[in-house]
Amino acid sequence: MNRREFSAGTACVLAAAGLGLPQLAFAQSRPQDGREYKTLDKRVAVEAPAGKIEVVEFFWYSCPHCNAFEPQLEAWIKRLPQDVVLRRVPVAFRDDFVPQQRLFYTLEAMGKLDELHRKVFSAIHGDKQPTNKEDTILAWAEKNGLDRAKFQEVYNSFSVSTKARRATQLQEGFQVEGVPALGIAGRWYTDGSLAGNMTKALQVTDYLIAEARKGGTTASR
């Protein structure tokens, strides 16, 4: 099935099976390629500077599993070593995902992402406030103290449009099937469906970070 034809529920559930449930460590000595993660056939370009290992979190604001994963991800981020950089990337499985991609990159451009990222999730999943079209997004931005005209200008800017388009290209490069999902060092991909749940997906990510640090000879095909 084409990823852009996924229902909202399917797009999330595919990657988030068992999200948040305590699990035992992997029975095998290490995660297995083709089982808990996939090695990409073609490497994806990273934005992290030389000497840094980039981890990409693919998400969608309207995905309940992404919302549930956020606290766990934030706790994991706090423990990251200095040579690891996390990059958040909003997906667009369909054209109607694009407004929320633009929302994310507008907040980033305005320097408000750290302050308001979690509040977007809360508005959608807690307050049940629609934020899937430009007018509802503008209303949310104004409600949260942002200048409506300035926000709209940035939201419709060429730079935000370009970032949204590149996000979708990155999603395709990693062959993302559902969210939340993780891409590591431009080489590997894992999600809750592959790993078993997102707790294990983070364990797989830690393993792949270590492989990237030493050259990835063990994890490569």
N, C-alpha and C positions, 0 to 999 in steps of 0.2 A: 504494500500500500504506500502511495506517495505520502511523505511526511506532512505535506501541506493539507492533506485531506483528513488528518487525524482529528478526532473530536477532542475537546479540551480535556476530558477525563483520560482518554487513551494516551494523549501526549505526555501527561504527567505520570500516569501509573506505570507505563513501560519502564521508566527509569527509576521509580521510587518504591518498588515492591519492598514491603517490610520496613519502611522508613521509621526510624526512631525507636525500634524495639531493641533491647539489649541482646547482643549475640556473642557467641563464643568466637575465639580467634580461628583463623583458617586451620583446617585439619591438616592440610599439606604444609610442607616446609616453606613454601612461598607461593604467591598467586601465579596462576598459569595463564599464559597467553592464549587467547581464544576462548577462555572460560571466564575468568574474573576481569579481564581487560582485553583490549585489542591493540595490536600494533598497526599503525596506519600504513597503507601501501605507499603513500606519498606524504612526506613530511610537510607540516604546515608551518609557515613563517611565524616567528614569535616577535613580540614587541619588547620583551625584556632585554636590558642591556647585557653586554658580554659578562660572563661570570655569574649570571643570575639564571635560575630555573623558573620558567613560567608555568603556572597552573591556571587554567581557565575554568571558571564556573559558568556553565550555561544554565540560564533560568528564564522563567516567564512570571511576571508579577501576578498574573491571575491563577497560576498553578498552586493549589493548596499544599502540594508536597514541597514545593520550593519555599513556601511560607513556613512550613513546619521544619524544614531543613535549616533555615537561616540561623537560628540560635546555635545549633550544633556547628555549623560552618564558622560562625564568628568565634566560637571557642577554639576551634581548630586553627583559625588564622592567628590568634594570639600566641600560639605555640610555635609558629613557623620560624625556622632558622633564617638568618639574615640573607642567605643566598637564594631564597625562594620568594617569588613575587606572585600574588594572586591577581588575576584580571577577571572581572565580571563581564559577561557578555549576554545580553538579552536576545532570545531567539525569536524567529518569525517562521513558524511552520506554515502560516497562511498570511495573506495580506492584512487581515484584521488584527494581527499581532503587532504590526509596524507602529501604530500610535504609541504603544508602551515602550517600544525600542526608542522612539524619539523622546519620550518622557525621561527615560534613563539618561540619555546622552545630553538632554537639555539641563538636567540637574547637575550632571558632571561639568558641563561647560560653565554653569553659573556658580560653581564651587559649593553646591548645596547637597551633593550626593551623600556625604557622610551623615549629614544632619537629617535628611529626609528619605533615604532609601528604605529604612524599616517602616517609616510612616506610610509609604505607598502600600506596602503589604497590609498594614493595619487598616487602612482605609478600605481596601478591597475585601479582606477576609474578616475583619472585625466589624467595621461600620457598614459594610455592604454598599459602599459608595462606588458607582461605576467610574472607571478610569480607562475606558477602552476607545474613546473617541476624542478628537481635539477639544470639543466644547466642554466635555466632562473633565478632561485633564486640566484645562484652563481654570475651571471652577475650583478644582482641587488645589491647584497652585495658588490661586488667590486666597483661598481659605487658609492656606498655610503660610501666609505672609509674603508671598512673592508678588512682584509687580506684574500684573497680568499682561500688559503690553510688551514689556521686556521679555517675559517668558515666551510669549507667542512669537516674537521676533526670532529668538534663538531656536525655538521649536521648529520653525519653518525655514531655518537657515540652511545654506548649502553644506556647511560643515557637519551639522547634525544629520542631514540626509545621507551624506557620504559615510558617516560612522555607522548608521543603521544598515546601509547596504553592505559595508564590510563585515558587520556582525553576522549577517546572513551568509555571506561567503565563508566566513570562518566556521560557522555552524555546518555548512555543507562539507568543508574540508575535513572536519572531524567526524562526519557522518553521524551527527547527533540524531538519535531516534526518539528521544523523550527527555524530559527534564524533571528534576535537576540532574546534571551530568558534569563530568570533569574531564578536561584535556590536560595532558602533562607533557611539557617540554616539546610541544609540537609533534610528538611521536606516538603518544599512547592515548587511549580513550577508555573510560570506565563510567558506569552508572549503577543505579540500584538494581536494575534487571540483571546485569552481568555479574556483579559482585554478590548479589543476594539482598542487599539493602544499602542505604547510604552510609551507615556506620562502617560497613565493610568496604564500601567504595573509598572512604577516606583512608582506611588501612592500606588498600591497594595503592592509592595515591602516594602515601608515605613511602611505600616500597619502591614505586617508580621514580620518585624524587631521588632516592638513594642510588638507583640504577643510573639515572641521568648524571648524577654527581660523579660517578666513577666511569662514565663512558657508555653505559647501557649495554655492555656486552652480554650480560646474563639475560636481560629482558628482550633483546633484539632477536628477530627471527633468523 
